[in-house]
Amino acid sequence: MTPLFDCLVNGTRVSENGKSVSISGDRNEQILFFRIDNCYIKDESKKCDYFALYSDSNYKFIFLIELKGINLAKAIEQFEETITNEKFKYILNIHNCRKCNNYGCIKLLLVVHGRGISSNNDLKDRIYKKYKFILETEELNCDLEEIINKYKNKHNIHKSKLKRMLSKRRR
């Protein structure tokens, strides 16, 4: 059994077949990429290419990353097999992660692809309802900083709306 640490990728960029995911980051952020396919999970099952953990002082992001040509259905199948894989569930402890929503933990399935993939809202809703992962698709080269900032902003807007609602109820 390969330890997850042995699958740690050096640097802040992963790539495969002309598709890449990277992050510039700063001193207050940490990002770790781990190779899942043919490293952490070496069996014949379908699985995502990478797993990434991001954190700063306020947020934690969990990414499952699939670098795919044009077949989104196959990418979703790989995602589903990855998160139901016993070895992966053990490391991530996905099913016991309910409390992390209170701490700004956001889980994303990121599919980086060539031209021609489009995801619809029904598919995004199904992935979220079933697995509590948000589906994002990007073409060819993806800067994680943009995605992270997008969800930090959404989370902050949601948090401020909740505070306003609670303060109105108390009056």
N, C-alpha and C positions, 0 to 999 in steps of 0.2 A: 504494500500500500504506500503510495507516494504521499508524503506530507505536503500540505498546501504551501508551506514555506518554500519547498523545493521548486514550486511552479511560479514563484515571484519573478516578474519581468522587471529588469532594470530600466529606469528612465520613466518618462512621462508620456510615452507614445507607444502604441501598438499598431501594427499594420499587417496586411495580408492581401495579396493579389490586387494591388493598387488602391486599396481602401484603407483608411487609417482613422484612429481616434487619438487625440492628444489633448493635453492641458498645459497651459503655461504656468498657472499657479503662482502663489507668492509664499512668503515666509510663514504665514499663519494658516496655510492649508497643507493637507497631506493627501496624497493619492497613491494607492498601491494597485497595480495590475497583476492579475494572476492568470496564467494559461490554464484553461479547463480542459479543452479538447486535446487528447493524447498526452496529457501531463497529469493533472489531478485525477481526471476520470479517463482511464485507458481502455475501457471495455468497448464493445462494438455499438453501444447505444448512440443515439444522436444527442449532441450536446452543443451548447454555445461555445464560442471560441474563447472568450475571456470573462472574467469576473473582476470588478474594480470596486474598491472602497475609497470614498472621499470623505474627508472631514475638515471642518474648521471649528471655531469656537462655538458656533451655534447650530450647525447642521451636520447631518450624516447622510450620504447618498450611497446606495447600493446599486451597482450597475451590472446587469448581465449584457454582454456585448456579443453580437453576431455580425460578422463581416460577410455579407451575402451578395451574390450576383443580382438576380432579379426575382428569385422565388421566395416571396414573403411567407407563403403557407409553410414552406419547409423551415424557414427561420422560426416561425411560431411553434412548429412541432419540436424543433431542437430546444427551444426555451422550455416548453412543457416537460420534455424528458429530463432536462437539466434540473429543474426545481423539484421534480418528483424523485430524482435519483437519491437513494439513501445516503450515499457518501456526501453528496452536496447538501442535503437537508441537515445532516449532522453538523457540518461546518457552519452553515448560515443560521440554523435554527429558525427557519422562516416562519413556521407555524406558531412560534411563541414570541413573535415580534410585534404584538399588538401595542405594547406600551411605548414603542419607539415613536409612534405618531405624536406623542406628547413632547418629544424632544427634537422634532424637526427631521426625523428620519424619512427619507424619500427613496422609494424603490423604483428603478426604471429598467425596462427592457429597451436596449438601444440596438436598432438594426441599421447598419451602415451598408449602403448598397450602390450598385450601378444605376444607371437610368432605368426608368420604367416601373418602379415600385410605387404604389400609393396605398396608404392605409386609410380605412374609413373609420368613422366614429363608432360604428357598431362593433368593429373588431377591437378598438381601443377600450370601449365599455366592457366587452366580454373579458378581455385580459384583466382589467382592473377589478371587476366584480368577482372573478374566479380566483385570482392570484394576488390581488392588491399590488400589482406592478403597473406602472404607467408605460405605455408603448410610445416610443419616439422613433421616427425614421429620419435618416439624414443621407444625403448623397455623397459618396466617395470619401470626403475628408470631413471629419467632425471635430469641432473644438468643444470639448466638454464644458469649458468655462461659460459658453453661451447658454447651454442647457441648464447648468447649475444656477446661473443667475436668473433665468426664466422661472425656475421653480422656487427659488428663494423669494422672488418678488411675489409670486402667486401665494406662497405661504404667508408672507407678511401682510398682504392685503386681506387674506382670509382671517388671520389672527386679529387684525384691527377691526374688521367687521364684527367678529365675535365679541370683542371688548365693548364696542358701542352697543350691541344688542343687550349684553349683560348689564351695562350701566343704565340703560333705559328701563329694564325690568326692575332694578333696585329702587328706582324713583317712585 
